[in-house]
Amino acid sequence: MSDSNQVTSTQNNNNGIPTCNDDVKEVHVDGLVVLQIIQQCESTLPALSKGCLLGLGENNIVEVTHSFGTPIYATAEEEQQARDSGELYGERYEQEMMKLLKDVNVDNNCVGWYKACELGSFIDSKLIKSMLSYQNELPLSVLFVYDPYRTKAGHLSLKAYRLKKQFVQDYNNKKFTFGTFNTKGESEIFIEIPIIVKNANAIKAFLWDLKDAQGNELDTDFDRFDLSTNPFLERNLEFLIKSVDDFGREQRYIDERQIKVQRALAAFSRSKIKRAKENEARLAAGQPLIPVEDPEFRWPNKPNRLGSMLAATQINEYCNQINRFNGQGFSKLFLAGSLRKEE
C-alpha cells in the first residue's frame, strides 16, 4: 500500500483533494488495520461482520492504529445460546477485549467501529441509532463501511462516515426537514470523511525490498481484464428496485398521515366556529363562556420522515455505485473493442 492512499469519492476540483465540513477532517489508518478489516469481513461471509476501531482522536484527525472483530450470530437462537452459556458478545466483548489489549500495551482507545455491507446496503434506522450512540459518547468517532463484494470486483471499497450535526439535532428533536439532499446533491444525513492509509517506515522498506526481489510476481491487476459487468449490475439493480419500493411505501405512509392531519385541522376549525357561536348564545343568556379551543381535542402525530430520508439516501448510494461502475466498465469495453478492430 502507498504511504498516502486516499480512499474516498467526495472530492472537489482542487487537484482532486477530498473536502470535509465536520469536526473530523481526516482519518489516518494504518495499512495493517485495513488488512485486519478485510480479513475479518472476508472470513465471516456470507454473514456480514462488524468490529471496533482503536486509536486516538486529536485536532480534528482520527488515527486508527488497531482493530478487532466482534462475535456475530446468524440467528436469534444462536445469540440466545451464547447468552445462556455466558459467552461475551457485543459491548461486553469489546470492553473485555480492550482491557486485554491494554495489558499487552496495544492501543485500546475506541475511536469508532466498522461493519461490512453487501453492495452498499448499509443505511437503516438501526445504523443511525448506533452512530448516534457512538458520536454522543465519543465526539470524534467514525464509522468504516467495507464492501467485500465490491472489493472482489477489483476496487477496495472502504469508506468513513459520520452523521451531520444538523441531522443529529433534528433526530433528537424528532423534527426532520423536507430535504434529503442539498442543492449540490450532497446527503443531509451522512458526511464522508477522507481516509488516508499510512504505513510505518519499516513496512515501507519491507514492501520496497519485496518489490525488488519478486517484481512482476506481485502484480495482481487482473481486474483490468475483467469485462463482465452483468452480475454486479444485476445485483445493484435488484437492491435499487427494493429501495424504490421502500421509498414508495414511506411516501404513501406520509401521504396518509398528512391527510389525517388535514382532516384534524378542518375538524378543529369547525369546532372553534361551533364553540364561538355557542359563546354568543351563552353571552346573551348570561351564562359563563367556554374556551374557544377545545382543550380535549387530540391532534394526530405528524408523519415521521426518517424512513423516507434513509430510503432516498440508500437509492442515491446505489445510483452512485452504478454510475461509477458503468463508467469504468464502458472504458474497458471501448478499449477492448478498439483492440479487436486492430486485429
SULMO-V869916 format. One line per field, one symbol per residue. ss: DSSP state (H for helix, E for strand, - for the rest). A space follows every 50 residues. Layout:
ss: ???
//
This chain:
ss: ----EE----E------E-------EEEEEHHHHHHHHHHHHH------E EEEEEEEE--EEEEEEEEE------HHHHHHHHH-----HHHHHHHHHHH HHH------EEEEEEEEE--E---HHHHHHHHHHHHH----EEEEEEHHH HH-----EEEEEE-HHHHHHHHH-------E-----E--EEEEEEEEE-- HHHHHHHHHHHHHHHHHH---HHHH----HHHHHHHHHHHHHHHHHHHHH HHHHHHHHHHHHHHHHHHHHHHHHHHHHHHHHHHH--------------- -----HHHHHHHHHHHHHHHHHHHHHHHHHHHHHHHHHHHHH-
//
